[in-house]
Amino acid sequence: MCKEFFKLLVLCQSFFVFLYLIIDFTQKVDNFMEANASSYAMWLFFIYKIPLIAIQMAPVAALISVIVLFSLMKKNNEITALKASGISVFSLSLPVLFASMVLSIAVFLFSELAVPYACTKSNDIWQSEVKKRDQKRFYNRSNIWYRGTDAIYWIKHFDGEQMVMETPSFYFFDDSFHLTKRVDARRTVWTGDRWKAEEGIILKTGDGNIFTLERFKELDLTLPEDPETFLRTVKSPEEMSYWELKRYAEKTATEGYDKTRYLVDLNGKLAFSLLSFVMVLVGIPAALGLKKGGVPLAVSLGIAACFVYYLIHGLARSLGFAGVLPPVFSAWLSSLAFLFLGIYLMMRLET
């Protein structure tokens, strides 16, 4: 049975990946043509997208495969014959459930080893060939909070091409985290080896916590950070492995940024890896529980189930980003809902 399941899985996976690529190609080919990008770069872009597409389509392919497998067995009266031999539906499902668990582990490993590299390459091609952007730089980056070793910076706007901070504020602290100095400037420019602040004020703490104010036209700032600190290319979650994303979330929090989005995506990686098993658990009773309609209706229900899952997942993820739901709960909500649904349907099927 596992052999037949994997045969159907390969067929469904190939079909869905091919269909996804066709749709994506029709949407993006105009962008490559307008940018006068080479054909080689365009085809390489789509080739590098295949690993991510394969991972995204694996749960859907697993669901449709198990539905077709059990629907055909039911249609050919194989399920009835096995039940008459004393084999329960649960026992019959165990090999496929085990195969889906193996598939979930394979999805996680593949998403850790191959997908980040391929996604980085495809995004680099898109940015350099279509958007004509230097991948080492940020563009139009605004409202930056950055936490250094003994200071916190707020930058209204950072120009990555001119190496200029617009309207920055620098807060310096002592070892007890007491504010010792604040520097506000109209702008701060990188001169090649240091930062130079222009037209601003300095607030310093004196005896008795009294602040003294001093105005300046130009001021050399001794900061350990150079422009590369603010020119780092932010990777998308797909470009990072689980552990890399975890480290990035921790670093983001250390620098004073909100790490909620990264925590949602971090837990989402684990939840999505389990999804192939969850979909198979839902698909088995969906195929065997139908009295009429056969394979077409069962496949239609499977597609509808995928639609409902991604609808719940998208809504929960958005609520997680907004801070309405805890990151862990928002990432796992849809997967856990379908897991319990699958268990419930399997229990009803057994009775």
C-alpha positions in Angstrom: 0.0 0.0 0.0 2.9 2.4 0.8 4.3 1.7 -2.6 1.0 2.7 -4.3 0.8 5.8 -2.1 4.2 7.0 -3.1 3.5 6.4 -6.7 0.4 8.6 -6.5 2.3 11.1 -4.5 5.0 11.5 -7.1 2.3 11.9 -9.8 0.3 14.5 -7.9 3.4 16.3 -6.7 4.7 16.6 -10.3 1.3 17.8 -11.5 1.0 20.5 -8.8 4.6 21.7 -9.2 4.2 21.9 -13.0 0.8 23.7 -12.6 2.3 26.2 -10.1 5.3 26.9 -12.4 3.0 27.5 -15.4 0.9 30.0 -13.4 4.0 31.7 -11.9 5.6 31.9 -15.4 2.6 33.6 -17.0 2.6 36.1 -14.1 6.3 37.0 -14.2 7.5 36.5 -17.7 6.4 40.1 -18.6 8.5 41.5 -15.7 11.6 39.7 -17.1 10.9 41.0 -20.6 10.3 44.6 -19.5 13.6 44.5 -17.6 15.5 43.0 -20.6 16.7 40.2 -18.5 18.4 37.3 -20.2 16.6 34.1 -20.9 19.2 32.2 -18.9 18.5 34.2 -15.8 14.7 33.8 -16.2 14.9 30.0 -16.5 17.3 29.8 -13.7 14.9 31.8 -11.6 12.1 29.3 -12.1 14.4 26.3 -11.6 15.5 27.7 -8.2 11.9 28.1 -7.2 11.1 24.4 -7.7 12.3 23.3 -4.2 10.1 25.8 -2.4 7.1 24.9 -4.6 7.7 21.2 -4.0 7.6 21.8 -0.2 4.5 23.9 -0.4 2.7 21.4 -2.6 3.7 18.3 -0.6 0.8 18.4 1.9 -1.8 19.0 -0.9 -0.2 16.1 -3.0 -0.3 13.8 0.0 -4.0 14.6 0.7 -5.1 14.0 -2.9 -2.9 10.9 -3.2 -4.4 9.2 -0.1 -7.9 10.2 -1.2 -7.4 8.6 -4.6 -5.8 5.5 -3.1 -8.5 4.7 -0.6 -11.3 5.8 -3.0 -10.1 3.3 -5.6 -9.7 0.6 -3.0 -13.3 1.3 -1.8 -14.6 1.3 -5.4 -12.9 -2.1 -6.1 -14.4 -3.5 -2.9 -10.9 -4.1 -1.5 -11.8 -2.3 1.8 -14.8 -4.6 2.2 -12.7 -7.7 1.6 -10.1 -6.6 4.1 -12.8 -5.8 6.7 -14.2 -9.3 6.2 -10.8 -10.7 6.9 -10.8 -9.0 10.3 -8.5 -6.1 9.4 -9.8 -2.8 10.8 -9.7 0.5 8.9 -7.2 1.8 11.5 -4.9 -1.1 11.0 -5.2 -0.7 7.3 -4.3 3.0 7.6 -1.2 2.6 9.8 1.3 1.9 6.9 0.1 5.0 5.1 0.1 7.1 8.2 3.7 6.0 8.9 4.6 6.8 5.3 3.1 10.3 5.7 5.1 10.8 8.9 8.3 9.9 7.0 7.2 12.4 4.4 6.8 15.1 7.0 10.3 14.5 8.3 11.6 14.5 4.7 9.8 17.8 4.1 11.4 19.4 7.2 14.9 18.2 6.3 14.5 19.3 2.7 13.2 22.7 3.8 16.3 23.0 6.1 19.0 21.9 3.6 17.8 22.8 0.1 15.1 25.4 0.2 17.0 28.3 1.9 19.8 28.1 -0.7 17.4 27.9 -3.7 15.1 30.7 -2.4 18.1 33.0 -1.8 19.3 32.3 -5.4 15.8 32.9 -6.9 15.3 36.2 -4.9 18.8 37.4 -5.9 18.0 36.9 -9.6 14.7 38.7 -9.2 16.2 41.7 -7.4 19.3 42.0 -9.6 17.8 41.1 -13.0 14.2 42.5 -12.7 14.4 45.1 -10.0 18.0 46.1 -10.9 18.9 46.4 -7.2 22.2 45.8 -5.4 21.6 43.0 -3.0 24.0 44.3 -0.5 21.9 47.4 0.2 18.6 48.5 1.8 16.4 50.9 -0.1 14.1 53.4 1.5 14.5 52.0 5.0 12.7 54.1 7.7 12.0 54.2 11.4 15.0 52.1 12.5 15.5 51.1 16.1 18.9 49.6 16.7 20.4 48.5 20.0 24.2 48.5 20.2 26.5 47.4 23.0 25.9 50.5 25.2 23.6 52.7 23.1 20.2 52.7 21.3 19.8 54.5 18.0 16.6 55.7 16.3 16.9 56.7 12.7 14.0 58.3 10.9 15.4 57.3 7.5 18.6 55.6 6.3 19.8 56.3 2.7 21.7 53.2 1.7 23.3 54.8 -1.4 24.4 58.1 0.2 25.3 56.5 3.6 23.2 59.1 5.4 21.1 58.9 8.5 18.2 61.4 8.4 17.1 62.9 11.8 18.8 60.3 14.0 18.8 60.2 17.8 21.5 58.4 19.8 21.0 57.4 23.4 24.1 56.4 25.4 23.9 54.4 28.6 26.3 53.4 31.4 26.8 49.9 32.8 23.7 50.3 35.0 21.6 51.3 32.0 21.3 54.9 33.1 21.1 57.5 30.3 24.4 59.4 30.2 24.1 61.3 26.9 21.7 61.9 24.1 22.7 63.2 20.7 20.1 64.5 18.2 21.1 65.6 14.7 19.5 66.8 11.5 21.5 64.1 9.7 24.6 61.9 10.2 27.0 61.1 7.3 29.5 58.3 6.9 32.8 59.9 5.9 34.7 56.7 5.2 36.0 55.9 8.6 33.6 57.6 11.1 30.1 59.1 11.4 29.8 62.9 11.3 26.7 64.4 12.8 25.4 67.8 11.5 23.4 70.5 13.1 22.2 69.0 16.4 22.2 69.1 20.1 23.9 67.1 22.9 22.2 66.4 26.2 24.6 65.2 29.0 23.9 64.2 32.6 25.7 66.1 35.3 25.8 66.1 39.1 22.3 65.5 40.6 21.0 64.2 37.3 21.0 67.7 35.8 21.1 67.7 32.1 23.3 70.2 30.2 22.5 71.2 26.6 25.1 71.9 23.9 24.5 72.8 20.3 26.9 71.8 17.5 27.3 72.4 13.8 29.4 69.2 13.2 30.3 66.4 15.6 32.4 63.3 15.1 30.6 60.3 16.6 32.5 57.3 17.8 30.2 54.5 17.0 31.2 50.8 16.7 28.7 50.3 13.8 29.6 51.0 10.2 27.1 51.4 7.3 27.3 47.6 6.7 25.3 47.2 9.9 22.4 49.0 8.4 23.0 47.7 4.9 22.5 44.0 5.6 20.0 42.4 3.3 17.0 41.1 5.3 16.2 37.5 4.3 12.7 36.2 4.0 11.8 33.3 6.3 12.0 30.9 3.3 15.6 31.9 2.8 16.5 30.8 6.4 16.6 27.4 8.1 14.8 26.9 11.4 17.9 27.5 13.5 19.0 30.5 11.4 15.6 32.0 11.7 15.7 31.3 15.5 19.0 33.1 15.8 17.8 36.0 13.7 14.7 36.4 15.9 16.9 36.5 19.0 19.2 39.0 17.4 16.3 41.2 16.3 15.0 41.3 19.8 18.5 42.2 21.1 18.7 45.1 18.7 15.4 46.5 19.9 13.1 45.4 17.1 9.8 43.5 17.4 10.5 39.8 16.8 6.8 38.7 16.7 6.7 38.1 12.9 9.8 36.0 13.1 8.5 33.9 16.0 5.3 33.2 14.0 7.3 32.1 11.0 9.7 30.1 13.2 6.9 28.1 14.7 5.2 27.9 11.3 8.1 26.0 9.9 7.5 23.2 12.5 3.8 23.3 12.0 4.0 23.1 8.3 6.4 20.1 8.4 3.7 18.1 10.2 1.0 19.1 7.7 1.6 16.2 5.3 0.8 13.7 8.2 -2.2 15.8 9.2 -3.6 15.9 5.7 -3.3 12.2 5.3 -5.1 11.7 8.6 -8.0 13.8 7.3 -7.9 12.3 3.8 -8.4 8.7 4.8 -11.8 9.1 6.5 -12.8 11.7 3.8 -12.3 9.0 1.2 -13.9 6.1 3.1 -16.7 8.0 4.7 -18.4 9.1 1.5 -21.4 6.9 0.5 -21.8 8.5 -3.0 -19.8 10.4 -5.5 -16.7 8.3 -5.7 -13.3 9.6 -6.5 -14.3 12.9 -8.1 -16.3 14.0 -5.1 -13.7 12.8 -2.6 -11.0 14.8 -4.5 -13.2 17.9 -4.6 -13.7 17.6 -0.8 -9.9 17.3 -0.4 -9.3 20.5 -2.5 -12.0 22.2 -0.4 -10.2 21.1 2.8 -6.9 22.5 1.5 -8.7 25.8 0.8 -10.2 25.9 4.3 -6.8 25.1 5.9 -5.0 27.9 4.1 -7.8 30.3 4.9 -7.5 29.5 8.6 -3.7 29.5 8.4 -3.6 32.9 6.7 -6.1 34.5 9.2 -4.3 33.0 12.2 -0.9 34.1 10.8 -2.1 37.7 10.3 -3.5 37.8 13.8 -0.1 36.5 15.1 1.7 39.3 13.2 -0.6 41.8 14.7 0.0 40.5 18.2 -3.7 39.5 18.7 -2.7 35.8 19.1 0.5 34.5 20.7 3.1 33.5 18.0 3.1 29.8 18.9 -0.7 29.5 18.9 -1.2 31.5 15.6 1.4 29.3 13.9 -0.1 26.0 15.1 -3.8 26.8 15.1 -4.7 25.5 11.6 -2.5 22.4 11.9 -3.9 21.5 15.3 -7.4 22.1 14.2 -7.0 19.7 11.2 -5.2 17.2 13.4 -8.1 17.0 15.8 -10.5 16.9 12.9 -8.7 14.0 11.4 -8.6 12.1 14.7 -12.4 12.8 15.2 -13.2 11.5 11.7 -11.1 8.4 12.1 -12.8 7.6 15.4 -16.3 8.0 13.8 -15.1 5.9 10.9 -14.1 3.1 13.2 -17.5 3.1 15.0 
